[in-house]
Amino acid sequence: MYPNLAATINEIIETSIISEERKSILQPLIDSIQNKVDSKQAVNINFICTHNSRRSHLSQVWAQAAAAYFNIPNVFCYSGGTEETAIFPTVLEALARQGFAIFKITDSDNAVYGIKYNDNVPPVIGFSKKYDHRFNPVSTFLAVMTCSQADRGCPFIAGAEKRIPITFEDPKVADGTPEQSQVYMQRSLQIAAEMFYVFSLINR
């Protein structure tokens, strides 16, 4: 892990408190990942939100980093939406400030980014897409619904082995306010704490 990212992770591990209510919400994901690990199957997780612009990307990136941190093998994290938009820039700013290395791969209205937690591993590829985009797995994946709107709007996710609602408050509520950067940082840290809690409980 990059030094700044390692410092962020240490702070998360040392200071974060997960409520019993959130633990119960996270438990189905823990159980599903453990079942995959026990049966020596790849763990494909598709984090889904409406626009694939904020919470789903934060979840994808932090889950991949958490799996690497705890040496859980064959974990592949993806994200998608019910529609295609673009990654919101403040999401990338928050991740960069928390220690990830981010670089632009393509320059367009829906730019593609590489997001790295270590120089010697492939980057997480970040761009907005529908959950069934060909970049994502088509079967035997865990569909984690990160916003209630997508959870209600997608009663059926084709190819999903299991559908798990783990919703987060949208940092978009702070867009255009003086608190925007802080709110995105806080939401990123909340998601990070919960993803690290999940993977800390997986037995290899």
C-alpha positions in Angstrom: 0.0 0.0 0.0 1.1 3.6 -0.6 2.3 5.3 2.6 -0.5 7.8 2.7 -3.1 5.1 2.0 -1.5 2.9 4.7 -1.9 5.8 7.2 -5.5 6.2 6.3 -6.1 2.5 6.7 -4.4 2.4 10.1 -6.6 5.2 11.2 -9.7 3.5 10.0 -8.8 0.2 11.7 -7.9 1.9 15.0 -10.8 4.4 15.3 -13.8 3.2 13.3 -16.8 1.8 15.2 -19.4 -0.2 13.3 -22.8 -0.2 14.9 -24.6 -3.4 15.6 -27.3 -2.4 13.1 -24.7 -1.9 10.3 -23.0 -5.2 11.3 -26.2 -7.0 10.7 -26.6 -5.3 7.3 -23.0 -6.3 6.4 -23.3 -9.9 7.6 -24.9 -11.3 4.4 -22.0 -10.0 2.4 -19.5 -11.5 4.8 -21.3 -14.9 4.7 -21.4 -14.8 0.9 -17.7 -14.0 0.5 -16.8 -16.6 3.0 -18.8 -19.3 1.2 -17.0 -18.4 -2.1 -13.6 -18.5 -0.3 -14.4 -21.8 1.3 -15.3 -23.4 -2.0 -12.3 -21.9 -3.7 -14.3 -19.9 -6.1 -13.6 -16.4 -7.4 -15.4 -13.7 -5.5 -16.9 -11.3 -8.0 -18.7 -8.3 -6.4 -20.7 -5.8 -8.5 -21.5 -2.7 -6.4 -24.6 -1.0 -8.0 -26.0 2.4 -7.6 -28.3 4.5 -9.8 -25.7 6.6 -11.7 -22.5 4.7 -11.0 -20.9 8.0 -10.1 -20.3 8.1 -6.3 -21.1 5.4 -3.7 -20.7 2.4 -6.0 -17.2 3.5 -7.1 -16.2 4.3 -3.5 -17.4 0.8 -2.5 -15.6 -0.9 -5.4 -12.3 0.8 -4.7 -12.3 0.3 -1.0 -13.5 -3.3 -1.2 -10.7 -4.2 -3.6 -8.1 -2.5 -1.3 -9.5 -4.3 1.7 -9.3 -7.7 0.0 -5.7 -7.0 -0.8 -4.9 -5.7 2.6 -6.2 -8.9 4.3 -4.7 -11.1 1.5 -8.0 -12.6 0.5 -7.3 -14.2 -2.9 -9.4 -14.0 -6.1 -11.5 -11.1 -5.2 -12.6 -8.9 -8.2 -14.7 -5.8 -7.5 -16.8 -4.0 -10.1 -19.4 -1.3 -10.2 -22.3 -0.3 -12.3 -25.5 1.7 -12.4 -29.0 1.6 -13.7 -27.8 4.3 -16.1 -24.5 5.6 -17.4 -23.2 9.1 -16.3 -19.6 9.8 -15.2 -17.6 9.5 -12.0 -18.2 12.6 -10.0 -14.8 14.5 -9.6 -15.0 14.9 -5.8 -15.1 11.1 -5.5 -11.7 10.9 -7.1 -10.4 13.9 -5.1 -11.4 12.2 -1.9 -9.7 8.9 -2.8 -6.6 10.8 -3.9 -6.4 12.7 -0.6 -6.8 9.4 1.3 -3.8 7.9 -0.5 -4.8 6.3 -3.8 -2.9 7.0 -7.0 -5.3 8.1 -9.7 -4.6 8.6 -13.4 -6.8 9.3 -16.4 -6.8 6.6 -19.1 -9.2 8.2 -21.5 -10.5 11.8 -21.8 -14.2 12.1 -22.5 -17.5 13.1 -20.9 -17.3 9.7 -19.2 -13.6 9.4 -18.7 -11.9 6.2 -17.6 -9.5 6.3 -14.7 -7.0 3.9 -13.2 -7.1 3.8 -9.4 -4.1 2.2 -7.7 -3.4 1.2 -4.1 0.0 -0.3 -4.9 2.4 0.3 -7.7 2.8 -3.5 -8.4 -0.9 -4.4 -8.9 -3.3 -3.7 -11.7 -5.4 -0.6 -11.1 -9.1 -0.6 -10.3 -10.7 0.7 -13.5 -13.2 3.4 -12.8 -15.8 4.7 -15.2 -19.6 5.0 -15.2 -21.5 2.2 -16.9 -24.7 0.2 -16.5 -24.4 -2.8 -14.2 -24.7 -5.2 -17.1 -22.0 -3.5 -19.2 -19.6 -6.1 -20.8 -16.8 -4.9 -18.6 -18.6 -6.5 -15.6 -19.3 -10.2 -14.9 -22.4 -11.7 -16.4 -23.0 -14.5 -13.9 -22.2 -15.9 -10.4 -21.5 -12.5 -8.9 -22.7 -10.8 -5.7 -24.8 -7.7 -6.5 -24.4 -5.2 -3.7 -27.0 -2.4 -3.9 -25.4 0.7 -2.5 -28.4 3.1 -2.8 -32.0 2.6 -2.0 -33.2 4.0 -5.3 -31.3 1.4 -7.3 -32.4 -1.3 -4.9 -36.1 -0.3 -5.5 -35.6 0.3 -9.2 -33.9 -3.0 -10.0 -36.0 -5.8 -8.6 -34.0 -8.3 -10.7 -30.3 -8.2 -11.5 -29.6 -10.7 -14.3 -26.8 -13.1 -13.5 -26.5 -12.2 -9.8 -26.0 -15.1 -7.5 -27.1 -13.1 -4.6 -28.5 -9.5 -4.1 -27.4 -7.7 -1.0 -28.6 -4.3 0.0 -25.9 -2.2 1.8 -27.1 1.4 1.3 -25.2 4.6 2.1 -26.3 8.2 2.3 -25.6 10.0 -1.0 -22.8 12.6 -0.6 -24.5 14.4 -3.4 -26.6 16.2 -0.8 -23.5 18.4 -0.1 -22.8 19.3 -3.8 -22.3 23.0 -4.3 -21.9 23.7 -0.6 -18.8 24.6 1.5 -19.1 21.2 3.1 -18.9 19.3 -0.2 -15.3 18.1 0.1 -15.6 17.1 3.8 -18.9 15.2 3.2 -17.3 13.2 0.4 -14.2 12.4 2.6 -16.5 11.3 5.4 -18.6 9.1 3.2 -15.5 7.5 1.7 -14.2 6.8 5.1 -17.5 5.3 6.2 -17.5 3.0 3.2 -13.9 2.1 3.8 -14.5 1.2 7.4 -17.3 -1.1 6.5 -15.4 -2.8 3.7 -12.4 -3.3 5.9 -14.7 -4.7 8.6 -16.2 -7.2 6.1 -12.9 -8.5 4.8 -11.3 -8.6 8.3 -13.7 -11.4 9.2 -13.0 -13.6 6.1 -11.0 -16.7 6.9 -8.7 -17.8 4.2 
